[in-house]
Amino acid sequence: MKKYLFLGYCSLAFCTIISAQNKSVNFKKIKELGGIEEYLYQPNGMSVLLLKDNASPVATVQIVYRVGSKHEVLGNTGSTHLLEHLMFKGTPTFNKKNGNTITDILQNTGAQLNATTWYDRTNYFETLPSDKIELALQIEADRMR
C-alpha cells in the first residue's frame, strides 16, 4: 500500500529542512508544478508533497492511504470508516491510560485535527504550529504502526 504525505502551508524553516533532506540519498525530487514540490522517499516509495505558504506560522500534515470503501469485502461495508475512527483510540505510546491521547496531545499544541474515509482513500490530518511538525509525524507514524 503506497502512502502519500501532504505537507501544506509549511513555514520557511520546515521547507528548508526538507530541501536539505533532498540532498540525502533517501529523498529524490520528482517534479514541481504550481508551487507544489513532489519528492519520493526511496526506502518505502512514499510520496511527499510540499506547498509553501508563508501567510502564517502553521503547517498541515496530511497522510493519505489508498484504502477506502471500494476495498471492503462484500457484506462488510463500513469497516474502513470504523478503522478510521479506531485509529483515534490510541497506540501503546499515545493513549488514555498514559494520559496522552492523540487528540489531547495535538489539541494542547493548538492543533485542529480530523480524518476522512472515501471510496478510494483514508486520510488523517492536523493543522498545527509549524514548529510542531515533528510531533505530528511521530503521532502519524505511531498510529499506523
N, CA, C and O atoms as a MOPAC input file, in Angstrom:
PM7 MOZYME 1SCF
protein

 N      0.85300 1    -1.15700 1     0.00000 1
 C      0.00000 1     0.00000 1     0.00000 1
 C      0.90700 1     1.23100 1     0.00000 1
 O      1.76200 1     1.38000 1     0.87300 1
 N      0.71700 1     2.10100 1    -0.97500 1
 C      1.51600 1     3.31600 1    -1.04000 1
 C      0.95700 1     4.33800 1    -0.09100 1
 O     -0.25600 1     4.45900 1     0.07900 1
 N      1.84300 1     5.06000 1     0.51700 1
 C      1.44400 1     6.10700 1     1.44700 1
 C      1.77300 1     7.44500 1     0.81200 1
 O      2.83100 1     7.61400 1     0.20600 1
 N      0.87800 1     8.37600 1     0.95300 1
 C      1.09600 1     9.70600 1     0.42800 1
 C      1.00000 1    10.69600 1     1.56700 1
 O      0.06800 1    10.67000 1     2.37200 1
 N      1.94800 1    11.53100 1     1.61000 1
 C      2.03900 1    12.52100 1     2.67600 1
 C      1.97000 1    13.89500 1     2.05300 1
 O      2.74200 1    14.21300 1     1.14900 1
 N      1.05200 1    14.70600 1     2.52900 1
 C      0.93600 1    16.06600 1     2.03000 1
 C      1.21700 1    17.02500 1     3.17200 1
 O      0.52000 1    17.02200 1     4.18600 1
 N      2.21000 1    17.81700 1     3.00400 1
 C      2.54600 1    18.83400 1     3.99600 1
 C      2.28900 1    20.18600 1     3.35200 1
 O      3.08100 1    20.64900 1     2.53100 1
 N      1.20600 1    20.80700 1     3.71700 1
 C      0.85700 1    22.07900 1     3.11300 1
 C      1.04800 1    23.20400 1     4.10000 1
 O      1.21000 1    22.98400 1     5.30100 1
 N      1.02600 1    24.37400 1     3.59200 1
 C      1.11200 1    25.57500 1     4.40200 1
 C      2.34200 1    25.53100 1     5.30900 1
 O      2.25900 1    25.83400 1     6.49900 1
 N      3.45700 1    25.16000 1     4.74600 1
 C      4.68600 1    24.97900 1     5.51900 1
 C      5.35700 1    26.30500 1     5.82000 1
 O      5.28500 1    27.25600 1     5.04200 1
 N      5.99300 1    26.34000 1     6.94000 1
 C      6.81200 1    27.50600 1     7.24900 1
 C      8.10100 1    27.42700 1     6.44900 1
 O      8.48700 1    26.35300 1     5.98900 1
 N      8.75800 1    28.55000 1     6.28600 1
 C     10.01100 1    28.58500 1     5.54900 1
 C     11.04000 1    27.66500 1     6.18600 1
 O     11.81100 1    27.01100 1     5.48400 1
 N     11.05400 1    27.61200 1     7.51500 1
 C     12.03700 1    26.76700 1     8.20900 1
 C     11.84000 1    25.29500 1     7.84800 1
 O     12.81400 1    24.58800 1     7.59000 1
 N     10.60100 1    24.83200 1     7.82800 1
 C     10.35300 1    23.43000 1     7.52300 1
 C     10.73700 1    23.10900 1     6.08000 1
 O     11.33900 1    22.07000 1     5.80900 1
 N     10.38900 1    23.99800 1     5.16400 1
 C     10.73700 1    23.76000 1     3.76300 1
 C     12.24500 1    23.70100 1     3.58300 1
 O     12.74900 1    22.93500 1     2.76300 1
 N     12.95600 1    24.50600 1     4.34600 1
 C     14.41200 1    24.48300 1     4.28900 1
 C     14.94500 1    23.14000 1     4.76300 1
 O     15.88400 1    22.59700 1     4.18100 1
 N     14.34000 1    22.60200 1     5.82900 1
 C     14.76300 1    21.29600 1     6.34300 1
 C     14.55100 1    20.22000 1     5.28700 1
 O     15.45000 1    19.41900 1     5.03100 1
 N     13.37500 1    20.19300 1     4.67400 1
 C     13.07900 1    19.18500 1     3.65900 1
 C     14.00500 1    19.34400 1     2.46400 1
 O     14.48800 1    18.35700 1     1.90900 1
 N     14.25300 1    20.58900 1     2.06800 1
 C     15.15600 1    20.82200 1     0.94600 1
 C     16.54400 1    20.27900 1     1.26400 1
 O     17.21800 1    19.72100 1     0.39700 1
 N     16.96100 1    20.44900 1     2.51500 1
 C     18.26000 1    19.91200 1     2.91800 1
 C     18.23200 1    18.38800 1     2.88800 1
 O     19.22000 1    17.75400 1     2.51700 1
 N     17.08800 1    17.79300 1     3.28200 1
 C     16.98800 1    16.34300 1     3.25100 1
 C     16.98900 1    15.81800 1     1.82400 1
 O     17.38500 1    14.67700 1     1.58500 1
 N     16.55000 1    16.63700 1     0.87500 1
 C     16.53900 1    16.22200 1    -0.51500 1
 C     17.94100 1    15.84800 1    -0.98200 1
 O     18.11000 1    15.03800 1    -1.89300 1
 N     18.94000 1    16.44800 1    -0.34500 1
 C     20.32300 1    16.13500 1    -0.69300 1
 C     20.69800 1    14.74900 1    -0.18300 1
 O     21.71200 1    14.18600 1    -0.59300 1
 N     19.88400 1    14.20200 1     0.70700 1
 C     20.10400 1    12.85500 1     1.21100 1
 C     19.79600 1    11.86100 1     0.10100 1
 O     18.99800 1    12.15400 1    -0.79000 1
 N     20.40600 1    10.71400 1     0.14500 1
 C     20.14500 1     9.69400 1    -0.86700 1
 C     18.74600 1     9.11100 1    -0.72200 1
 O     18.25900 1     8.45800 1    -1.64600 1
 N     18.08200 1     9.33000 1     0.42100 1
 C     16.75200 1     8.77400 1     0.63900 1
 C     15.64800 1     9.54400 1    -0.07400 1
 O     14.61300 1     8.96000 1    -0.39700 1
 N     15.83500 1    10.83600 1    -0.32900 1
 C     14.81300 1    11.65700 1    -0.96700 1
 C     15.24400 1    12.00200 1    -2.38200 1
 O     16.38100 1    12.40600 1    -2.62400 1
 N     14.31100 1    11.83600 1    -3.30900 1
 C     14.58000 1    12.19400 1    -4.69800 1
 C     13.48200 1    13.14700 1    -5.15300 1
 O     12.29800 1    12.81900 1    -5.07700 1
 N     13.87300 1    14.32200 1    -5.62300 1
 C     12.88100 1    15.26700 1    -6.11200 1
 C     12.34400 1    14.75800 1    -7.44500 1
 O     13.11200 1    14.45700 1    -8.35900 1
 N     11.02100 1    14.66300 1    -7.54700 1
 C     10.38200 1    14.15100 1    -8.74500 1
 C     10.02200 1    15.28400 1    -9.69500 1
 O     10.43700 1    15.28500 1   -10.85400 1
 N      9.24500 1    16.25400 1    -9.20100 1
 C      8.84900 1    17.37600 1   -10.04500 1
 C      8.29500 1    18.50100 1    -9.19000 1
 O      8.07600 1    18.34900 1    -7.98800 1
 N      8.07600 1    19.63300 1    -9.84100 1
 C      7.44400 1    20.78700 1    -9.20300 1
 C      6.41500 1    21.33300 1   -10.17900 1
 O      6.70600 1    21.53100 1   -11.35800 1
 N      5.20400 1    21.57500 1    -9.67600 1
 C      4.12700 1    22.07200 1   -10.52100 1
 C      3.22500 1    22.97900 1    -9.69400 1
 O      2.70500 1    22.55700 1    -8.66100 1
 N      3.03700 1    24.19700 1   -10.12700 1
 C      2.16600 1    25.14000 1    -9.43200 1
 C      2.60600 1    25.43500 1    -8.00900 1
 O      1.76400 1    25.69300 1    -7.14900 1
 N      3.89900 1    25.40400 1    -7.74300 1
 C      4.41500 1    25.66800 1    -6.40300 1
 C      4.42600 1    24.45300 1    -5.49600 1
 O      4.89600 1    24.53900 1    -4.36100 1
 N      3.91700 1    23.31800 1    -5.97000 1
 C      3.92400 1    22.08000 1    -5.18200 1
 C      5.13000 1    21.25100 1    -5.61000 1
 O      5.29600 1    20.93700 1    -6.78800 1
 N      5.96300 1    20.90300 1    -4.64100 1
 C      7.13500 1    20.07700 1    -4.90500 1
 C      6.81300 1    18.63400 1    -4.52300 1
 O      6.23500 1    18.37300 1    -3.46800 1
 N      7.19200 1    17.70800 1    -5.39100 1
 C      6.98100 1    16.28800 1    -5.10200 1
 C      8.32800 1    15.60700 1    -4.92200 1
 O      9.24000 1    15.75900 1    -5.73500 1
 N      8.42600 1    14.84800 1    -3.82700 1
 C      9.62500 1    14.07700 1    -3.53400 1
 C      9.24200 1    12.61200 1    -3.36800 1
 O      8.10900 1    12.29700 1    -3.00200 1
 N     10.17400 1    11.73600 1    -3.63200 1
 C      9.98700 1    10.30900 1    -3.41400 1
 C     10.92700 1     9.88900 1    -2.29400 1
 O     12.13500 1    10.10900 1    -2.37000 1
 N     10.36500 1     9.28400 1    -1.25700 1
 C     11.18900 1     8.71100 1    -0.18800 1
 C     11.50000 1     7.29300 1    -0.63800 1
 O     10.63900 1     6.41600 1    -0.56300 1
 N     12.71600 1     7.06000 1    -1.10200 1
 C     13.08000 1     5.84300 1    -1.79400 1
 C     13.02100 1     4.55900 1    -0.96800 1
 O     12.71000 1     3.51000 1    -1.53100 1
 N     13.30100 1     4.58500 1     0.32900 1
 C     13.25100 1     3.32300 1     1.07600 1
 C     11.88900 1     2.62000 1     1.05700 1
 O     11.82800 1     1.39100 1     1.10000 1
 N     10.78000 1     3.40200 1     0.99100 1
 C      9.47200 1     2.73200 1     1.01000 1
 C      8.51800 1     3.20300 1    -0.08200 1
 O      7.37100 1     2.75600 1    -0.11500 1
 N      8.95000 1     4.08600 1    -0.97400 1
 C      8.11300 1     4.53000 1    -2.07500 1
 C      7.08400 1     5.59000 1    -1.71300 1
 O      6.19500 1     5.88100 1    -2.51300 1
 N      7.18500 1     6.16600 1    -0.53100 1
 C      6.23000 1     7.18600 1    -0.10700 1
 C      6.46300 1     8.48200 1    -0.88400 1
 O      7.59900 1     8.92100 1    -1.05800 1
 N      5.36900 1     9.08100 1    -1.34500 1
 C      5.44500 1    10.38500 1    -1.99700 1
 C      5.26800 1    11.46800 1    -0.94400 1
 O      4.43400 1    11.34000 1    -0.04800 1
 N      6.04700 1    12.52300 1    -1.05200 1
 C      5.95400 1    13.66200 1    -0.15100 1
 C      5.68400 1    14.88000 1    -1.01900 1
 O      6.45100 1    15.18300 1    -1.93300 1
 N      4.58800 1    15.57800 1    -0.73000 1
 C      4.23200 1    16.79200 1    -1.45200 1
 C      4.36700 1    17.98200 1    -0.51200 1
 O      3.90300 1    17.93800 1     0.62700 1
 N      4.99500 1    19.03000 1    -0.98800 1
 C      5.18700 1    20.23200 1    -0.18400 1
 C      4.60400 1    21.43600 1    -0.90400 1
 O      4.82400 1    21.62600 1    -2.10100 1
 N      3.86300 1    22.24400 1    -0.16600 1
 C      3.34600 1    23.50900 1    -0.66900 1
 C      3.65600 1    24.56500 1     0.38000 1
 O      3.14800 1    24.50500 1     1.49900 1
 N      4.48000 1    25.52100 1     0.02200 1
 C      4.88800 1    26.55800 1     0.96400 1
 C      3.92300 1    27.72600 1     0.89900 1
 O      3.54800 1    28.19000 1    -0.17700 1
 N      3.52700 1    28.19300 1     2.08700 1
 C      2.67800 1    29.38500 1     2.21700 1
 C      3.12400 1    30.10000 1     3.48400 1
 O      2.88700 1    29.61600 1     4.59000 1
 N      3.76300 1    31.23900 1     3.32800 1
 C      4.30600 1    31.97300 1     4.47100 1
 C      3.30300 1    32.91200 1     5.12300 1
 O      3.69300 1    33.78600 1     5.89800 1
 N      2.01200 1    32.74800 1     4.82400 1
 C      0.99200 1    33.64800 1     5.36000 1
 C      0.87400 1    33.55600 1     6.87900 1
 O      0.57000 1    34.55400 1     7.53200 1
 N      1.10600 1    32.38600 1     7.44800 1
 C      1.03900 1    32.23100 1     8.90200 1
 C      1.94400 1    31.08000 1     9.32000 1
 O      2.24900 1    30.20700 1     8.50800 1
 N      2.37900 1    31.06900 1    10.58700 1
 C      3.33800 1    30.05700 1    11.04700 1
 C      2.66700 1    28.72700 1    11.43000 1
 O      2.87600 1    28.21700 1    12.53000 1
 N      1.87300 1    28.18000 1    10.52700 1
 C      1.23000 1    26.88900 1    10.76000 1
 C      1.54900 1    25.94700 1     9.60500 1
 O      1.95100 1    26.37600 1     8.52300 1
 N      1.36500 1    24.67500 1     9.85700 1
 C      1.57200 1    23.64800 1     8.83600 1
 C      0.43800 1    22.64800 1     8.91800 1
 O     -0.11700 1    22.40700 1     9.99000 1
 N      0.10200 1    22.07300 1     7.79300 1
 C     -0.85900 1    20.97900 1     7.76000 1
 C     -0.10900 1    19.72400 1     7.35700 1
 O      0.54700 1    19.68300 1     6.31600 1
 N     -0.21100 1    18.71000 1     8.18600 1
 C      0.36300 1    17.40600 1     7.89100 1
 C     -0.80500 1    16.50500 1     7.54700 1
 O     -1.73900 1    16.36300 1     8.33600 1
 N     -0.75900 1    15.90000 1     6.37700 1
 C     -1.83800 1    15.01500 1     5.95300 1
 C     -1.24100 1    13.72100 1     5.40800 1
 O     -0.37600 1    13.73800 1     4.53200 1
 N     -1.71200 1    12.61400 1     5.93600 1
 C     -1.29100 1    11.29800 1     5.48200 1
 C     -2.47300 1    10.69300 1     4.73000 1
 O     -3.57700 1    10.61500 1     5.26800 1
 N     -2.25000 1    10.26900 1     3.50000 1
 C     -3.31900 1     9.68300 1     2.69300 1
 C     -2.94100 1     8.24400 1     2.36300 1
 O     -1.88000 1     7.97300 1     1.80000 1
 N     -3.83500 1     7.33400 1     2.72800 1
 C     -3.66900 1     5.91800 1     2.42100 1
 C     -4.66700 1     5.55400 1     1.34200 1
 O     -5.83600 1     5.92800 1     1.43600 1
 N     -4.24700 1     4.85400 1     0.34700 1
 C     -5.12900 1     4.46800 1    -0.75800 1
 C     -5.92700 1     3.21900 1    -0.40600 1
 O     -5.82500 1     2.18300 1    -1.06200 1
 N     -6.71800 1     3.35100 1     0.63900 1
 C     -7.61700 1     2.29000 1     1.09200 1
 C     -8.93200 1     2.95200 1     1.44900 1
 O     -8.97900 1     3.84400 1     2.29600 1
 N    -10.00100 1     2.51500 1     0.80100 1
 C    -11.31000 1     3.09600 1     1.06000 1
 C    -12.39200 1     2.04400 1     0.97200 1
 O    -12.11900 1     0.84400 1     0.99000 1
 N    -13.62200 1     2.51000 1     0.87700 1
 C    -14.75900 1     1.58800 1     0.89600 1
 C    -14.75400 1     0.61200 1    -0.27100 1
 O    -15.30900 1    -0.48000 1    -0.14700 1
 N    -14.14900 1     0.96400 1    -1.39400 1
 C    -14.12400 1     0.03200 1    -2.52300 1
 C    -13.27300 1    -1.21000 1    -2.23300 1
 O    -13.36300 1    -2.20600 1    -2.95100 1
 N    -12.45400 1    -1.15000 1    -1.19100 1
 C    -11.60800 1    -2.28100 1    -0.82900 1
 C    -12.26500 1    -3.20900 1     0.19400 1
 O    -11.67000 1    -4.21400 1     0.58400 1
 N    -13.46500 1    -2.88800 1     0.62600 1
 C    -14.14900 1    -3.69800 1     1.64000 1
 C    -14.72600 1    -4.97000 1     1.03300 1
 O    -15.08400 1    -5.00900 1    -0.14400 1
 N    -14.80700 1    -5.99800 1     1.85100 1
 C    -15.37500 1    -7.27700 1     1.43700 1
 C    -16.89500 1    -7.13000 1     1.39700 1
 O    -17.48400 1    -6.48400 1     2.26400 1
 N    -17.51400 1    -7.71900 1     0.40700 1
 C    -18.95800 1    -7.67800 1     0.28300 1
 C    -19.61100 1    -8.14300 1     1.58600 1
 O    -19.23900 1    -9.18300 1     2.12900 1
 N    -20.57100 1    -7.38800 1     2.08000 1
 C    -21.24600 1    -7.71300 1     3.32800 1
 C    -20.56900 1    -7.13600 1     4.55500 1
 O    -21.05000 1    -7.31600 1     5.67300 1
 N    -19.46300 1    -6.44700 1     4.35800 1
 C    -18.71200 1    -5.88000 1     5.47500 1
 C    -18.52400 1    -4.37900 1     5.25900 1
 O    -17.44600 1    -3.84000 1     5.50700 1
 N    -19.57200 1    -3.71400 1     4.80000 1
 C    -19.45200 1    -2.29000 1     4.50000 1
 C    -19.29900 1    -1.47100 1     5.78600 1
 O    -19.85200 1    -1.80600 1     6.83300 1
 N    -18.54700 1    -0.41300 1     5.67100 1
 C    -18.32300 1     0.48200 1     6.80600 1
 C    -17.06900 1     0.16600 1     7.60500 1
 O    -16.71700 1     0.91600 1     8.51500 1
 N    -16.38600 1    -0.93300 1     7.28200 1
 C    -15.21400 1    -1.30900 1     8.08400 1
 C    -14.06000 1    -0.32900 1     7.91800 1
 O    -13.30500 1    -0.10700 1     8.86500 1
 N    -13.90800 1     0.25800 1     6.74200 1
 C    -12.83300 1     1.23500 1     6.53900 1
 C    -13.07700 1     2.48000 1     7.38700 1
 O    -12.15100 1     3.02500 1     7.98700 1
 N    -14.31800 1     2.91800 1     7.42900 1
 C    -14.66800 1     4.08500 1     8.23000 1
 C    -14.53100 1     3.77200 1     9.72000 1
 O    -14.07900 1     4.61500 1    10.49500 1
 N    -14.91800 1     2.57400 1    10.11500 1
 C    -14.73900 1     2.16300 1    11.50800 1
 C    -13.26200 1     2.17300 1    11.88200 1
 O    -12.89200 1     2.66800 1    12.94700 1
 N    -12.42400 1     1.63100 1    11.01200 1
 C    -10.98200 1     1.61700 1    11.28000 1
 C    -10.45300 1     3.03800 1    11.42700 1
 O     -9.61900 1     3.30500 1    12.29300 1
 N    -10.93400 1     3.95000 1    10.58500 1
 C    -10.51800 1     5.35500 1    10.69800 1
 C    -10.78400 1     5.86700 1    12.11500 1
 O     -9.92100 1     6.50000 1    12.72200 1
 N    -11.97500 1     5.59200 1    12.63600 1
 C    -12.32500 1     6.04900 1    13.98600 1
 C    -11.49800 1     5.34000 1    15.05600 1
 O    -11.11000 1     5.95600 1    16.04800 1
 N    -11.23300 1     4.07400 1    14.86400 1
 C    -10.43500 1     3.32400 1    15.84500 1
 C     -9.00100 1     3.85000 1    15.93400 1
 O     -8.35600 1     3.71300 1    16.97300 1
 N     -8.50700 1     4.44500 1    14.86600 1
 C     -7.14500 1     4.97500 1    14.87100 1
 C     -6.98900 1     6.15700 1    15.82700 1
 O     -5.86400 1     6.55500 1    16.13100 1
 N     -8.10000 1     6.72700 1    16.30600 1
 C     -8.04000 1     7.80100 1    17.30100 1
 C     -8.05800 1     7.24900 1    18.72800 1
 O     -7.85500 1     8.00000 1    19.68200 1
 N     -8.29900 1     5.94200 1    18.88200 1
 C     -8.37800 1     5.33100 1    20.20800 1
 C     -7.03100 1     5.31600 1    20.91600 1
 O     -6.96600 1     5.34400 1    22.14500 1
 N     -5.97100 1     5.27300 1    20.14500 1
 C     -4.65800 1     5.32400 1    20.76700 1
 C     -3.72600 1     4.22800 1    20.31000 1
 O     -4.09100 1     3.33200 1    19.54900 1
 N     -2.51800 1     4.33200 1    20.80000 1
 C     -1.43500 1     3.39800 1    20.48700 1
 C     -0.74000 1     3.07100 1    21.80600 1
 O     -1.08600 1     3.65000 1    22.83500 1
 N      0.21200 1     2.17500 1    21.80300 1
 C      0.95000 1     1.94700 1    23.05600 1
 C      1.64700 1     3.21000 1    23.57600 1
 O      1.85400 1     3.34700 1    24.78200 1
 N      2.00500 1     4.12200 1    22.68500 1
 C      2.67000 1     5.35600 1    23.10000 1
 C      1.68400 1     6.45600 1    23.47700 1
 O      1.87000 1     7.13800 1    24.48500 1
 N      0.65200 1     6.62800 1    22.68600 1
 C     -0.32100 1     7.69800 1    22.89200 1
 C     -1.67700 1     7.06600 1    23.21300 1
 O     -2.32900 1     6.50600 1    22.33200 1
 N     -2.10000 1     7.15900 1    24.48700 1
 C     -3.37200 1     6.53500 1    24.86500 1
 C     -3.92900 1     7.16500 1    26.14300 1
 O     -3.24500 1     7.90200 1    26.85400 1
 N     -5.19200 1     6.84600 1    26.40400 1
 C     -5.89700 1     7.40800 1    27.55700 1
 C     -5.26400 1     6.96100 1    28.87600 1
 O     -5.16500 1     7.74900 1    29.81700 1
 N     -4.83900 1     5.70800 1    28.94200 1
 C     -4.23900 1     5.17300 1    30.17000 1
 C     -2.97700 1     5.95900 1    30.55900 1
 O     -2.73700 1     6.21600 1    31.73900 1
 N     -2.18500 1     6.33100 1    29.56400 1
 C     -0.97200 1     7.11300 1    29.82000 1
 C     -1.26800 1     8.59600 1    30.01300 1
 O     -0.38000 1     9.36700 1    30.37900 1
 N     -2.51500 1     8.99400 1    29.76700 1
 C     -2.89000 1    10.40300 1    29.90600 1
 C     -2.41400 1    11.27200 1    28.76400 1
 O     -2.29400 1    12.48800 1    28.91300 1
 N     -2.14100 1    10.65900 1    27.62400 1
 C     -1.65000 1    11.42800 1    26.47600 1
 C     -2.29300 1    10.93100 1    25.17600 1
 O     -1.60500 1    10.40700 1    24.30000 1
 N     -3.60200 1    11.09500 1    25.05700 1
 C     -4.27600 1    10.64700 1    23.84300 1
 C     -3.81100 1    11.47200 1    22.65000 1
 O     -3.31500 1    12.58700 1    22.80600 1
 N     -3.97500 1    10.91300 1    21.46900 1
 C     -3.59000 1    11.60700 1    20.24300 1
 C     -4.28700 1    12.95800 1    20.16900 1
 O     -3.65300 1    13.97800 1    19.90200 1
 N     -5.58900 1    12.95900 1    20.40500 1
 C     -6.36100 1    14.19800 1    20.33300 1
 C     -5.87900 1    15.21600 1    21.36300 1
 O     -5.67400 1    16.38300 1    21.03000 1
 N     -5.69500 1    14.78100 1    22.61900 1
 C     -5.24300 1    15.70800 1    23.67000 1
 C     -3.87200 1    16.29900 1    23.35700 1
 O     -3.67100 1    17.50800 1    23.46800 1
 N     -2.94700 1    15.45500 1    22.97200 1
 C     -1.58300 1    15.93300 1    22.68700 1
 C     -1.60800 1    16.97800 1    21.57200 1
 O     -0.98600 1    18.03400 1    21.69200 1
 N     -2.32500 1    16.68200 1    20.49100 1
 C     -2.36500 1    17.62400 1    19.37300 1
 C     -3.13700 1    18.89000 1    19.72200 1
 O     -2.68600 1    19.99100 1    19.40300 1
 N     -4.28400 1    18.75700 1    20.36500 1
 C     -5.06400 1    19.94900 1    20.70600 1
 C     -4.33700 1    20.83400 1    21.71300 1
 O     -4.52600 1    22.05000 1    21.70500 1
 N     -3.51300 1    20.25200 1    22.57600 1
 C     -2.73800 1    21.04500 1    23.53400 1
 C     -1.65900 1    21.88400 1    22.84800 1
 O     -1.14400 1    22.83100 1    23.44200 1
 N     -1.31600 1    21.54600 1    21.61000 1
 C     -0.37400 1    22.37400 1    20.84000 1
 C     -1.11300 1    23.43500 1    20.03000 1
 O     -0.49300 1    24.27300 1    19.37500 1
 N     -2.45200 1    23.39000 1    20.08200 1
 C     -3.24800 1    24.32100 1    19.29800 1
 C     -3.69000 1    23.74300 1    17.96400 1
 O     -4.19200 1    24.46600 1    17.10400 1
 N     -3.50300 1    22.44800 1    17.79300 1
 C     -3.82400 1    21.80600 1    16.51400 1
 C     -5.31600 1    21.59300 1    16.32600 1
 O     -6.07400 1    21.44100 1    17.28400 1
 N     -5.70300 1    21.58600 1    15.08100 1
 C     -7.01400 1    21.11400 1    14.66800 1
 C     -6.75500 1    19.83100 1    13.89100 1
 O     -5.85100 1    19.78900 1    13.05700 1
 N     -7.53600 1    18.78100 1    14.15200 1
 C     -7.26600 1    17.50400 1    13.51400 1
 C     -8.55300 1    16.81500 1    13.12400 1
 O     -9.61700 1    17.08800 1    13.67900 1
 N     -8.44300 1    15.93100 1    12.17600 1
 C     -9.57500 1    15.13800 1    11.74600 1
 C     -9.09200 1    14.05600 1    10.79800 1
 O     -7.89500 1    13.92400 1    10.54000 1
 N    -10.03700 1    13.28800 1    10.28400 1
 C     -9.75400 1    12.23400 1     9.31600 1
 C    -10.99500 1    12.04000 1     8.46600 1
 O    -12.10100 1    12.38800 1     8.87900 1
 N    -10.81000 1    11.48800 1     7.28500 1
 C    -11.94000 1    11.18100 1     6.42300 1
 C    -11.68800 1     9.86700 1     5.69800 1
 O    -10.54400 1     9.46600 1     5.48200 1
 N    -12.76600 1     9.21600 1     5.33400 1
 C    -12.69200 1     8.00000 1     4.53300 1
 C    -13.58500 1     8.21000 1     3.32000 1
 O    -14.65900 1     8.80100 1     3.42700 1
 N    -13.14700 1     7.73300 1     2.18500 1
 C    -13.92100 1     7.85000 1     0.96700 1
 C    -13.80200 1     6.56000 1     0.18000 1
 O    -13.28300 1     5.56300 1     0.68200 1
 N    -14.26900 1     6.58000 1    -1.02300 1
 C    -14.31300 1     5.39400 1    -1.87800 1
 C    -12.93500 1     4.75000 1    -2.06200 1
 O    -12.80200 1     3.52800 1    -1.99300 1
 N    -11.91700 1     5.57400 1    -2.29500 1
 C    -10.59900 1     5.04400 1    -2.64700 1
 C     -9.46500 1     5.49800 1    -1.73900 1
 O     -8.29500 1     5.29700 1    -2.06500 1
 N     -9.79800 1     6.11300 1    -0.59500 1
 C     -8.72000 1     6.58000 1     0.28100 1
 C     -9.22700 1     6.86000 1     1.68900 1
 O    -10.42100 1     7.04200 1     1.92600 1
 N     -8.26100 1     6.88800 1     2.62300 1
 C     -8.49100 1     7.31100 1     4.00300 1
 C     -7.35500 1     8.26700 1     4.33500 1
 O     -6.19400 1     7.98500 1     4.03800 1
 N     -7.68700 1     9.39500 1     4.94900 1
 C     -6.62000 1    10.33500 1     5.29600 1
 C     -6.78700 1    10.86100 1     6.70900 1
 O     -7.89500 1    10.96000 1     7.23600 1
 N     -5.66500 1    11.19200 1     7.29800 1
 C     -5.58000 1    11.77000 1     8.64200 1
 C     -4.80900 1    13.06800 1     8.50000 1
 O     -3.79200 1    13.11400 1     7.80900 1
 N     -5.28700 1    14.13300 1     9.15400 1
 C     -4.58600 1    15.39700 1     9.01800 1
 C     -4.68900 1    16.22400 1    10.27800 1
 O     -5.62800 1    16.08900 1    11.06200 1
 N     -3.69800 1    17.08800 1    10.45600 1
 C     -3.68900 1    18.04700 1    11.54000 1
 C     -3.04400 1    19.33400 1    11.04400 1
 O     -2.06000 1    19.31600 1    10.30400 1
 N     -3.62500 1    20.45100 1    11.47200 1
 C     -3.04700 1    21.76800 1    11.22000 1
 C     -2.58300 1    22.26900 1    12.57600 1
 O     -3.36600 1    22.35400 1    13.52200 1
 N     -1.30800 1    22.59800 1    12.65700 1
 C     -0.70200 1    22.91900 1    13.94000 1
 C      0.42600 1    23.91900 1    13.76200 1
 O      0.82800 1    24.19200 1    12.63100 1
 N      0.95300 1    24.47900 1    14.86400 1
 C      2.09300 1    25.38600 1    14.73500 1
 C      3.23300 1    24.69000 1    13.98600 1
 O      3.53000 1    23.52000 1    14.22800 1
 N      3.85100 1    25.42000 1    13.09000 1
 C      4.85500 1    24.80700 1    12.21800 1
 C      6.04800 1    24.22600 1    12.96800 1
 O      6.74800 1    23.36900 1    12.42900 1
 N      6.29800 1    24.67500 1    14.20600 1
 C      7.40800 1    24.08800 1    14.95600 1
 C      7.02300 1    22.75000 1    15.60700 1
 O      7.83700 1    22.15000 1    16.30800 1
 N      5.80600 1    22.28600 1    15.38200 1
 C      5.33700 1    21.01600 1    15.95000 1
 C      5.14900 1    19.92900 1    14.88200 1
 O      4.51300 1    18.90800 1    15.14400 1
 N      5.69600 1    20.14200 1    13.68800 1
 C      5.55300 1    19.16200 1    12.61000 1
 C      6.11400 1    17.80500 1    13.02200 1
 O      5.51400 1    16.77000 1    12.73000 1
 N      7.24800 1    17.80400 1    13.69000 1
 C      7.85800 1    16.53900 1    14.10500 1
 C      6.91300 1    15.73800 1    14.99500 1
 O      6.82600 1    14.51800 1    14.85800 1
 N      6.20600 1    16.40200 1    15.89900 1
 C      5.23500 1    15.73000 1    16.76800 1
 C      4.12600 1    15.09200 1    15.93500 1
 O      3.76300 1    13.93800 1    16.16200 1
 N      3.58600 1    15.84300 1    14.96800 1
 C      2.51300 1    15.31100 1    14.11700 1
 C      2.99000 1    14.07700 1    13.35000 1
 O      2.26700 1    13.08500 1    13.26100 1
 N      4.18200 1    14.13300 1    12.80500 1
 C      4.71200 1    12.98700 1    12.06100 1
 C      4.98300 1    11.79800 1    12.97600 1
 O      4.77300 1    10.65000 1    12.58500 1
 N      5.45000 1    12.07000 1    14.19500 1
 C      5.67300 1    10.99900 1    15.16700 1
 C      4.35200 1    10.30700 1    15.49900 1
 O      4.28600 1     9.07800 1    15.55100 1
 N      3.31200 1    11.09200 1    15.72200 1
 C      1.99800 1    10.52200 1    16.05100 1
 C      1.46500 1     9.71600 1    14.86400 1
 O      0.96000 1     8.60900 1    15.05200 1
 N      1.56800 1    10.25000 1    13.65500 1
 C      1.04800 1     9.52700 1    12.48800 1
 C      1.82100 1     8.23000 1    12.25500 1
 O      1.22500 1     7.20500 1    11.92300 1
 N      3.11600 1     8.26700 1    12.42200 1
 C      3.91300 1     7.04700 1    12.25100 1
 C      3.54400 1     6.01500 1    13.31700 1
 O      3.42800 1     4.82700 1    13.01600 1
 N      3.36200 1     6.46300 1    14.55300 1
 C      2.99900 1     5.56700 1    15.64600 1
 C      1.58000 1     5.01000 1    15.44100 1
 O      1.33100 1     3.83000 1    15.68700 1
 N      0.67800 1     5.84800 1    14.99900 1
 C     -0.70300 1     5.43500 1    14.78600 1
 C     -0.77900 1     4.33100 1    13.72600 1
 O     -1.55300 1     3.38500 1    13.87200 1
 N     -0.00500 1     4.44200 1    12.69600 1
 C     -0.06800 1     3.45500 1    11.60800 1
 C      0.80400 1     2.22500 1    11.86100 1
 O      0.69000 1     1.22300 1    11.15600 1
 N      1.64700 1     2.30400 1    12.83500 1
 C      2.48100 1     1.14700 1    13.18100 1
 C      1.57700 1     0.11700 1    13.82600 1
 O      2.04000 1    -0.95700 1    14.21000 1

